[in-house]
């Protein structure tokens, strides 16, 4: 069995770097990046990731539309929103689009780890022991 593949759909290189650093602290994953929702949809279709981390506000195709399209192809694929959009109506729209959880920016590692580990197998958190 190979590494779990995580698709990170994020247009901001600084946020990509933070997410990568956190993912490396959680486990040994294959991490693939998409620069916008359209690129995320294409890479999801080609690579069949185990988990998608989706920014919601991006150029070309936003995360809401990309999530709806991805969930149309892969209904059981967990998509987690990683967003600054925390207003109540945006939260409802995010969940309605198909995201299974929301991680808010700025990203805090304990919440990040706890959220993604609900959807994929993570090794024990040695830092918490």
C-alpha positions as CSV (number, residue, x, y, z in Angstrom):
1,X,0.0,0.0,0.0
2,X,1.5,3.4,-1.1
3,X,1.4,6.7,0.6
4,X,-1.9,8.5,0.9
5,X,-2.2,11.2,-1.7
6,X,-3.5,14.6,-0.6
7,X,-4.5,17.3,-3.2
8,X,-4.0,20.8,-1.9
9,X,-6.0,23.3,-4.0
10,X,-4.5,26.7,-3.0
11,X,-3.5,29.7,-5.0
12,X,-1.3,31.4,-2.3
13,X,2.3,30.0,-2.2
14,X,2.6,31.0,1.5
15,X,-0.5,29.1,2.4
16,X,0.7,26.1,0.4
17,X,4.0,26.2,2.4
18,X,2.1,26.2,5.8
19,X,-0.2,23.4,4.7
20,X,2.8,21.4,3.5
21,X,4.7,21.9,6.8
22,X,1.7,20.8,8.8
23,X,1.1,17.8,6.6
24,X,4.7,16.7,7.0
25,X,4.2,17.0,10.8
26,X,1.2,14.7,10.6
27,X,2.5,11.9,8.4
28,X,4.3,10.8,5.3
29,X,1.9,11.8,2.5
30,X,2.2,12.3,-1.2
31,X,1.2,16.0,-1.6
32,X,0.0,17.3,-5.0
33,X,-0.8,21.0,-5.6
34,X,-3.4,22.8,-7.8
35,X,-3.3,26.5,-8.3
36,X,-7.0,27.1,-8.7
37,X,-10.3,25.2,-8.7
38,X,-10.1,24.2,-12.4
39,X,-6.6,22.8,-12.0
40,X,-7.9,21.0,-8.9
41,X,-10.8,19.4,-10.8
42,X,-8.4,18.2,-13.5
43,X,-5.8,16.9,-11.1
44,X,-8.5,15.2,-9.0
45,X,-9.8,13.4,-12.0
46,X,-6.3,12.3,-13.1
47,X,-4.8,11.4,-9.8
48,X,-7.6,10.2,-7.6
49,X,-6.4,11.6,-4.3
50,X,-7.4,10.3,-0.9
51,X,-8.2,13.7,0.5
52,X,-8.6,17.2,-0.9
53,X,-7.8,20.4,1.0
54,X,-9.7,23.2,-0.8
55,X,-9.2,26.9,-0.6
56,X,-12.6,28.6,-1.3
57,X,-11.5,31.9,-2.8
58,X,-9.4,31.5,-5.9
59,X,-9.1,32.8,-9.4
60,X,-10.4,30.9,-12.5
61,X,-12.8,28.6,-10.5
62,X,-13.5,29.1,-6.8
63,X,-13.6,26.3,-4.3
64,X,-17.3,26.1,-4.1
65,X,-17.7,25.3,-7.8
66,X,-14.6,23.0,-7.8
67,X,-16.0,21.1,-4.8
68,X,-19.4,20.6,-6.4
69,X,-17.7,19.3,-9.6
70,X,-15.2,17.0,-7.7
71,X,-18.0,15.6,-5.5
72,X,-20.1,15.0,-8.6
73,X,-17.3,12.7,-9.9
74,X,-16.2,11.3,-6.5
75,X,-19.0,11.5,-4.0
76,X,-17.1,9.7,-1.2
77,X,-13.9,11.7,-1.5
78,X,-13.4,13.8,1.6
79,X,-13.0,17.5,0.7
80,X,-12.0,19.8,3.5
81,X,-12.3,23.6,3.1
82,X,-9.3,25.7,4.2
83,X,-10.6,29.2,4.2
84,X,-11.0,32.6,5.8
85,X,-14.7,32.5,4.8
86,X,-16.3,32.0,8.2
87,X,-19.5,34.0,8.0
88,X,-22.5,31.8,8.7
89,X,-23.9,31.9,5.1
90,X,-20.5,31.0,3.7
91,X,-20.2,28.1,6.1
92,X,-23.6,26.8,5.0
93,X,-22.6,27.3,1.3
94,X,-19.3,25.5,1.9
95,X,-21.0,22.5,3.5
96,X,-23.7,22.5,0.9
97,X,-21.1,22.4,-1.9
98,X,-19.9,19.1,-0.4
99,X,-17.0,20.0,2.0
100,X,-17.1,17.6,5.0
101,X,-15.3,20.0,7.3
102,X,-13.8,23.5,7.5
103,X,-10.3,24.5,8.6
104,X,-10.1,28.3,9.2
105,X,-7.2,30.5,8.3
106,X,-5.0,31.4,10.0
107,X,-4.4,27.7,10.4
108,X,-3.6,26.3,13.8
109,X,-1.8,23.0,13.8
110,X,-3.9,21.2,16.5
111,X,-7.2,21.9,14.7
112,X,-5.6,21.1,11.3
113,X,-4.4,17.7,12.5
114,X,-7.6,16.9,14.4
115,X,-9.7,17.7,11.3
116,X,-7.8,15.8,8.6
117,X,-7.3,12.8,10.9
118,X,-11.1,12.4,11.0
119,X,-11.0,11.5,7.3
120,X,-7.6,9.7,6.8
121,X,-5.5,7.4,8.8
122,X,-2.9,9.3,10.8
123,X,-0.1,8.0,13.0
124,X,-0.3,8.8,16.7
125,X,0.5,12.4,17.6
126,X,3.8,11.9,19.3
127,X,4.0,15.6,20.3
128,X,0.8,15.1,22.4
129,X,2.1,12.1,24.2
